[in-house]
Amino acid sequence: MCYQVIERYSVCKCLYYKHAIDQCRAAGQHGHQVQEKTVLVGYACSSHSSHRPEALPGTGVLPDSGYGSGAYPAQR
């Protein structure tokens, strides 16, 4: 199965980055599909974070969402 990783902002779900397709041997054959895997990154894009009241004053930047910061224990 071919995979494509898509990175999206965790709150607004706007596209952050769309990676190239990781192809398998069946790529290009009739009926073969690419499975998308979504990874959530950051907090919100600049369009959706600049008007939020909790943004840092004058920057339009929101504080860390906690993803990968070590602020919260990993959930299993």
C-alpha positions in Angstrom: 0.0 0.0 0.0 1.3 3.5 -0.9 1.2 6.1 1.9 1.3 9.9 1.9 1.9 11.8 5.1 -0.1 15.0 5.5 0.8 17.4 8.3 -2.1 19.6 9.6 -2.3 22.2 12.3 -4.0 20.6 15.4 -6.7 23.2 16.0 -7.8 24.6 12.6 -6.8 21.6 10.5 -5.2 23.8 7.9 -2.5 22.2 5.7 1.0 22.6 7.1 2.9 20.2 4.7 2.0 17.5 2.2 4.8 15.0 1.8 5.6 13.0 -1.3 3.9 9.7 -1.8 5.9 6.7 -0.4 5.2 4.2 -3.2 5.0 0.4 -2.9 5.4 -2.2 -5.6 1.8 -2.0 -6.7 2.0 1.7 -7.5 0.4 2.6 -10.8 -1.6 -0.6 -11.1 -5.3 -0.5 -11.8 -7.4 0.0 -8.6 -4.4 0.7 -6.4 -5.0 3.6 -4.0 -2.8 5.9 -1.9 -3.6 5.9 1.8 -3.2 9.2 3.5 -1.9 9.4 7.1 -2.5 12.7 8.9 -0.1 14.0 11.6 -1.2 17.0 13.7 1.5 19.6 14.3 1.7 22.9 16.1 -1.4 24.7 17.2 -3.0 26.9 14.6 -1.9 28.5 11.3 -1.1 32.2 11.2 -4.5 33.0 9.6 -6.4 31.4 12.5 -4.1 32.4 15.4 -3.6 36.1 14.8 -7.1 37.0 15.8 -7.4 34.9 18.9 -7.2 36.7 22.3 -4.8 34.2 23.9 -2.1 35.0 21.3 1.0 36.5 22.7 0.6 40.3 22.5 1.8 41.8 19.2 3.0 38.6 17.7 0.0 36.6 16.6 1.7 33.5 18.0 -0.1 31.1 20.4 1.7 29.4 23.2 2.8 25.8 22.7 -0.1 23.3 22.4 1.8 20.7 24.5 2.5 18.4 21.6 6.0 17.0 22.1 6.9 19.7 24.7 7.0 17.3 27.6 4.4 19.4 29.5 2.0 16.4 29.6 2.7 12.7 30.1 2.4 10.6 27.0 -1.0 8.9 26.6 -1.1 5.3 25.5 
